[in-house]
Amino acid sequence: MSEDEESYSIGEGPATRVSLSLPEGTAEAIRARVGKREFSAFITEAVERELRGQILDEYLADYERREGPVSAEAQERARQVFDEVFAEGEQWPAAS
């Protein structure tokens, strides 16, 4: 990345157009649920939720490699804390 290019965290920066292919039934279900005008916002929220889950999974896997198994209860608590700290605070960790 050059000095003139700005780097954005997940959920930040100006909107950019992308091409996305979905099964027609999926697209129809989204439109029925949120309407045509909120389609992009719905997709954005779903993608950010998936990214958040993948980042947390990476953190938990790294922790398990270093410290050993993490109980199901501890994993659930980690997900709750992660959501509270990063999602609600609109601060995202760097994606790897």
N, C-alpha and C positions, 0 to 999 in steps of 0.2 A: 504494500500500500504506500502511495506517495505521501509527502507531507501535506499536499493539498486535499487529499481525501479524508473525509471525516468518518470515524468509526462509531457505530451505534450499538448499544446493548439491545437485547431482545425486547421488543415492544416499544422501541424508541425510533426516532427519525421520521422523515416524511414518508408518506405512503408511496409505494411503487407498484406499478402494474405488473402482474405475472399471469401467465397462462396456466390454467388448472383444468385437468380433465377428471370428471367424476362420473360414476354410473348415473344414468338419468334418474333412476329411482331415488338415489341418494340426494341429488340436486332437488328433485321434487319435494322430498321430505323436509329438506332445509327450508325451501321457499314456503311450504305449508306451515312450518313452525314459526318462522321469523319474518316472512315476507321478503319480497324482492329487494327492498331498500336496505335491509339489514344482513343480506347474504354474506357480504365481505366481512363484516364485523363478526359474524358467527364463525366463519372459517378462521379468521385471525385468532379468536379466543380459543378455538379448538387446537390450533397448531401451537399456540403458546402453552397451553395446558400440557400437551404432549411433550414439548421441549422441556418444560419444568419437570415432568415425570422422568424423562430420560436423564436429565442432569442429576436429579436426586438418586436415581439408580446407579449412576456412575460413582457418586460420592459414597453410597452404601457399599458398593462392590470394593472400592478402594479401602474403605474402613475394614471390611471383612478380611481383605488380603493382609492388612497390617495387624489387626487385633483379634481376628477370629470371628466366629458366627455372631450375627445380630438376631435377637429374638424377633418374632412377628410383632410383639407388642412394642418393642423398641423401634422397629421399622415404621409402624403406624404413627408412633409419637414423632419420629423424625419427619415424616410426611406432613404432619400437622404443623410442626415448628417451621419447616421449610416454607410451607404455604403462608404462614403468618408473617414471617420475616421477609421473604423475597417477593411473593405475589402481591400481598396487600400493601406492602411498602413500596411497590413498583420499582424495586431494586433487584436486578437479576444478576446471578453469578455469571462469569464468563463461560460461554459454551466451549467445550473442548472439541 
